[in-house]
Amino acid sequence: MIKIKLLLIGPTGKTGQFIERYLEEKQVGFKRFVRSEEQMRPGSYLGDVRIQQDVSDAMAGVTGVISALNTEGNGTLESGVNNIIAAMKQYQIRRLVTIGTAGILQSELEPHLLRYQSIENKRIHHVAAQEHERVYEQLLETELDWTIICPTKLVQEDKKGEYRVRENVLPTGGTAISFADTAEFAVTAYLNGLHIRERVGIAY
C-alpha cells in the first residue's frame, strides 16, 4: 500500500468515478467527499463543498487533494475550490490536482487570449469556462502546488492509455478525450508531482 492519504472530491461524477477506480487499482489510500447519503460507503465523508466547515473537517489527516468538481451553474465549483484552498492552508497541505476545461488554456492561434475567448471557441455559452477561469485565478494567488487538468470535449469511451498533453495550450488538433483517460492522467500527475502550477491540455 502506497503511504498516501488523499481527499477525492467529486468521486461520483463521470471523471471522478474513474479517478476512484485508478486510486483503488494503485492501492492509494484515500477518502471520498460526497454530498448525499446514497453515495456513502466506507471511507466516505458526507458534506457540502460549499460549506467551509464541512471541507475543513473532511481535510483532516490527508496529504493532498484531487478535485473532480463540475460547474453546475450555481457557483458550486468556485465556492468549493475557495473552501478547498482555505482548508489546505489550514492544514498546510500543498498538493492539489483539479479538473478544469480546455477553454481556460491559452489559444494557440491567439496566444494573448484564452481559448474560450478566441476564434478557436466553438461554444455559444461561456458560463462554465468563466467559472473555471475564476478558479484558475484563485489558484494563481496561492502558494499551493496545484495542477489544472484541462480536457477538450469529454467522451464516454474506453481508456486508450495513449493521449497527448501540453502545458498551457491544447495539443494541436485535439478534439476529444475520454473521461477514463482524463482520470488516469489526473492520478498520474498527482502521484508523480507533474506540471506543478500549470494548466495542462489533454487530447487524443
Buried (B, 14 or more C-beta within 10 A) or exposed (E): EEEBEBBBBBBBBBBBBBBBBBBEEEEBBBBBBBBEEEEEEEEBBBBBBBEBEBBBEBBEEBBBBBBBBBBEEEEBBBBBBBBBBBBBEEEEBBBBBBBBBBBBBBBBEEEEBBBBBBEBBEEEEBEBBBBBBBBBEBBEEBEBBBBBBBBBEBBEEEBEEEBBBBBBBBBEEBEBBBBBBBBBBBBBBBBEEBBEEBBBBBBB
